[in-house]
Structures are given as structure tokens and as C-alpha cells.
Amino acid sequence: MTTLVGLITKKGKKSVILGADRSVVSGGDCGGEDEQMRGRGQKIYIDDKRTFAVCMTGIYDNLYKEFLASFLSGGFDLEKITHEGMFHELFDMNYKRWEGKMPNENMNSILLVTRFGGPKLFTCWPMGKVEERTYTSIGSGSDYALNYLMNQDKLIPGRISLPENLDLNVNALHEAFQDLYTGGLDLVAFTKEGVYPLGERINRKINEAKISEIEEIKKLSKKF
């Protein structure tokens, strides 16, 4: 599973910060009963034209891969989808997994950021409903993230700046690490002017710090 967080900034430069963990659970095709496997993977994807970004929570299977490929290649009319508030293709994918039976945990939800006329944040639900949001979190650790966000006195979009938005997003994700299926960190900032991926830089610095600290521990180990 996963945890995804999105927040709107309206104080100063309008922006959206999209955050995600990097834990991936893979499963069988179309809701099969194959054993699930955990690993690390990318969650936030940006189209080549940098007009939108998408991140998905839920099952990782061939249907997910095909849907994401179509998404990034411009296969969906996102302006129409966000205007009408309904993502029929998302519902169709989940319905196929359920084989026309009861909805179950084999499904995907989406956080979507668009830059048509300025950055906007949307939640796309498994049954296809699309809602514009000022802040949100979805995924297995979302209760922890939302509980943190709702207890912050600066959550109102008009009161938070872009740097404060970054702090809130990262802290919310750290709270979500209490969830067994949440881990790792990725961030992307969206403004009217551009899209700024930050996750690679963050994780490179984390890995450098780990390597440096291990070397120091090796030196100390002589005293163990």
C-alpha cells in the first residue's frame, strides 16, 4: 500500500506540494490471489509536457501499469474529467478487477495535480468520483497523515507559504510511517511557472548520510 499527501498554498506564490512514500506492494493480475510482494518504487509521475502529475495508491499489477502508461501518454482528457468530476476509466479499471462482484481491496485511488490555468489538486476515488481539494491524503497511512494535518493551526491554504507547505507535507508523511506499508520519501512542487521534482535530491542526500555514518561506525567498532 502507500501514503500520498497533497496540499495547496495560496499565501504568496500559489502552489501544490505532492508527497508520497516509496513503498510498493505488487500482486496478481486483476485481483488474483497470488502472494503479494513489497519493495521500493516510484509513486509520483509527471507527464512529458509537465502539465500534470499523478500518483496512485492501491494494488500494483498489469492493469495499473497499463492505466499509468495511458495516463502519461495523454490517453485521458483531464480537463474534461476534472470539469465533470468523473473519471470513468478509473472506475472501469477497478470494476474489471472486481469481476462485477463486490468492491474489495484490489483497487486504485489517485491524487492528481494539474497546471491548466494554475496548479490544482484533486482526489480521484475508486468508483470514479473526482473532487478538487485544498489538502488531502489517501492510502493505508492516510489516517495518520490527516490526523496530523487537521491539528495544525496553519492548515488554511491562505495562511501557509510554500516553505510551510513543504514542512507540513513532510511531517504528515513522517506521521504516516507508523503504518506498516509506508516508507521512503518523494516530493514534487508545482507552481504556475513550473514543476520541481525534489525526491531524487532528498534520497541522494539520505543515502550519502547513511554511507558517511556507517564509515564512522566502522571506526568506532574498534572500541566495541
ZIPEHU-V445722 format. One record per pair of residues at least 4 apart in sequence whose ideal C-beta (glycine too) atoms are under 8 Angstrom apart, sorted by the first residue. I is the first residue (numbers start at 1). GAP is how many residues later the second one is. D is the distance in whole Angstrom. If there is no record, write none. Layout:
I:GAP:D
I:GAP:D
//
This chain:
1:22:7
1:24:6
1:56:7
1:57:7
1:138:6
1:139:3
1:140:8
1:178:8
1:180:4
1:181:7
2:18:7
2:19:6
2:21:6
2:22:7
2:23:8
2:41:6
2:55:5
2:56:8
2:137:4
2:138:7
2:139:8
2:179:7
2:180:7
3:17:7
3:18:5
3:54:8
3:134:7
3:135:8
3:136:4
3:137:7
3:138:4
3:139:6
3:141:8
3:142:6
3:170:6
3:173:4
3:176:6
3:179:5
4:14:7
4:15:7
4:16:5
4:17:8
4:39:7
4:51:5
4:53:6
4:107:5
4:133:6
4:134:5
4:135:5
4:138:8
5:13:7
5:14:4
5:15:7
5:130:8
5:131:8
5:132:5
5:140:5
5:144:8
5:164:5
5:167:5
5:168:6
5:171:8
6:10:6
6:11:7
6:12:5
6:13:7
6:105:5
6:107:7
6:115:5
6:127:7
6:129:7
6:130:5
6:131:7
6:163:8
7:9:7
7:10:5
7:114:8
7:127:8
7:128:5
7:142:8
7:150:8
7:153:8
7:158:5
7:161:6
7:162:6
8:6:8
8:7:8
8:8:6
8:111:8
8:112:8
8:113:6
8:125:8
8:126:5
8:127:7
8:149:5
8:157:8
9:4:7
9:5:6
9:6:4
9:7:7
9:8:7
9:148:6
9:151:6
9:152:6
9:153:5
9:155:8
9:156:4
10:4:6
10:147:4
10:148:5
10:150:8
11:146:8
11:147:6
11:148:6
11:149:6
11:150:5
12:149:5
12:150:7
13:149:6
13:178:6
13:179:8
14:104:6
14:105:6
14:177:7
14:178:7
15:104:6
15:147:5
15:150:7
15:174:6
15:175:6
15:176:5
16:97:5
16:103:4
16:104:7
16:105:5
16:173:8
16:174:4
17:145:7
17:148:5
17:149:6
17:152:5
17:170:7
17:171:8
17:172:6
17:173:8
18:26:6
18:35:6
18:37:7
18:93:6
18:95:6
18:103:8
18:151:8
18:169:7
18:170:5
18:171:8
18:172:7
19:150:4
19:151:7
19:153:7
19:154:5
19:166:7
19:167:7
19:168:5
20:23:4
20:24:5
20:35:5
20:153:8
20:165:8
20:166:5
20:167:8
21:22:7
21:118:8
21:120:7
21:152:6
21:155:7
21:156:8
21:161:5
21:162:6
21:163:5
21:164:7
21:165:7
22:18:5
22:19:6
22:20:7
22:21:6
22:161:7
22:162:3
22:163:7
22:164:6
22:177:8
23:15:7
23:16:8
23:17:7
23:18:8
23:158:6
23:159:6
23:160:5
23:161:6
24:14:7
24:15:5
24:16:6
24:17:4
24:19:8
24:36:5
25:11:5
25:12:7
25:13:6
25:34:7
25:35:6
25:156:6
26:10:7
26:11:5
26:12:8
26:13:7
26:34:4
26:35:7
27:4:8
27:5:7
27:7:6
27:9:5
27:10:8
27:32:5
27:33:7
27:34:6
27:79:7
28:4:3
28:5:6
28:6:3
28:33:7
29:32:5
29:33:5
29:34:7
30:31:7
30:32:8
30:33:6
30:66:6
30:67:5
30:69:7
30:76:8
31:28:7
31:66:4
31:67:7
31:68:7
31:73:7
31:75:4
38:143:7
40:143:8
40:144:6
41:19:8
42:144:7
43:12:5
43:13:7
43:143:6
44:9:6
44:10:8
44:11:5
44:142:5
44:144:5
44:153:8
44:155:7
45:8:6
45:9:5
45:10:7
45:23:7
45:26:8
45:27:6
46:4:6
46:6:8
46:7:5
46:142:7
46:149:6
46:151:7
47:4:6
47:5:6
47:6:7
47:24:8
47:25:5
47:27:7
48:24:8
50:65:7
50:144:7
50:145:5
51:63:7
51:64:5
51:65:7
52:26:6
52:60:7
52:61:6
52:62:5
52:63:7
53:59:8
53:60:5
53:135:6
53:137:7
53:142:7
54:14:7
54:17:6
54:18:8
54:56:6
54:57:7
54:58:5
54:59:8
55:55:7
55:56:5
56:8:7
56:12:7
56:52:5
56:53:7
56:54:5
56:55:8
57:51:7
57:52:5
57:53:8
57:54:8
57:81:5
57:82:4
57:83:8
58:6:8
58:47:8
58:48:8
58:49:5
58:50:4
58:51:6
58:68:8
59:5:7
59:38:7
59:46:7
59:47:5
59:48:7
59:49:7
60:4:5
60:5:8
61:4:7
61:36:8
62:4:6
63:4:6
63:30:5
63:33:7
63:34:6
64:4:6
64:29:8
64:44:6
65:4:6
66:4:7
67:4:6
67:22:7
67:23:8
67:26:5
67:41:7
68:4:6
69:4:6
70:5:3
70:6:7
70:19:8
71:4:6
71:5:6
76:5:6
76:11:8
76:13:6
77:4:6
78:4:6
78:34:7
78:36:6
78:38:8
79:4:6
79:35:8
79:37:6
80:4:6
81:5:7
81:6:5
81:49:6
82:30:7
82:32:6
82:34:8
82:38:7
82:40:6
82:48:6
82:50:7
84:46:8
85:44:7
85:45:5
85:46:7
86:42:5
86:43:7
86:44:6
87:4:7
87:23:7
87:37:5
87:41:5
87:42:8
87:43:5
88:4:6
88:40:6
89:4:7
90:4:7
90:18:7
90:20:7
90:34:6
90:36:7
90:38:5
91:4:6
91:35:7
91:36:6
91:37:3
92:4:6
93:4:7
93:15:7
94:4:6
94:9:7
94:12:8
94:13:4
94:14:7
94:32:5
94:33:7
95:5:7
97:9:5
97:10:6
98:4:7
98:5:6
98:6:6
98:8:7
98:9:8
103:4:7
103:23:7
103:24:8
107:19:4
108:18:7
109:14:7
109:15:7
109:16:6
109:17:5
109:29:5
109:30:8
110:12:8
110:13:7
110:14:4
111:10:7
111:11:7
111:12:6
111:13:8
111:25:7
111:27:6
112:9:8
112:10:4
112:11:8
112:12:6
112:18:8
113:6:6
113:7:7
113:8:6
113:9:8
113:75:8
113:77:5
114:5:7
114:6:5
114:8:7
115:4:6
115:5:8
115:75:6
115:77:7
115:80:7
116:4:8
118:74:5
119:71:4
119:72:6
119:73:7
120:12:6
121:11:7
121:12:5
121:13:7
121:14:8
121:15:7
122:8:6
122:9:6
122:10:5
122:11:7
123:7:7
123:8:5
123:10:5
123:13:5
123:15:6
124:4:8
124:5:8
124:6:5
125:4:4
125:5:8
125:6:8
134:23:5
135:14:6
135:20:6
135:22:7
136:10:8
137:4:8
137:5:4
137:8:4
137:9:5
137:12:7
137:35:7
137:39:7
138:4:5
139:37:8
139:43:7
140:39:5
140:40:8
140:41:5
140:42:7
141:4:6
141:34:8
141:35:3
141:36:7
141:37:7
141:38:3
141:40:7
141:41:4
142:4:6
142:34:7
143:4:6
144:4:7
144:28:8
144:31:4
144:32:5
144:33:8
144:34:5
144:35:6
145:4:6
145:27:4
145:28:7
145:30:6
145:31:5
146:4:6
146:26:8
147:4:7
147:28:7
148:4:7
148:23:6
148:24:5
148:27:4
149:6:6
149:19:7
149:23:5
150:5:7
152:16:6
154:5:5
154:6:5
154:10:6
154:14:8
155:4:8
155:5:7
155:13:7
156:4:7
160:4:4
160:5:5
160:8:7
161:4:7
162:4:7
162:27:7
162:29:8
163:4:7
164:4:6
165:4:6
166:4:6
166:21:7
166:23:7
167:4:6
168:4:6
169:4:7
169:18:7
170:4:6
170:15:7
170:17:7
171:4:7
172:4:7
173:4:7
173:9:8
173:12:6
176:6:5
177:5:5
177:6:6
178:4:8
184:19:8
185:14:7
185:17:6
185:18:7
185:21:8
186:12:8
186:13:3
186:16:8
186:17:8
187:10:8
187:11:4
187:12:5
187:15:7
188:7:7
188:8:7
188:9:5
188:10:6
188:11:7
189:6:7
189:7:4
189:9:6
190:4:8
190:5:5
190:6:8
191:5:8
198:4:6
199:4:6
200:4:6
201:4:7
202:4:6
203:4:6
204:4:6
205:4:6
206:4:7
207:4:6
208:4:6
209:4:6
210:4:6
211:4:7
212:4:7
213:4:6
214:4:7
215:4:7
216:4:7
217:4:6
220:4:7
//
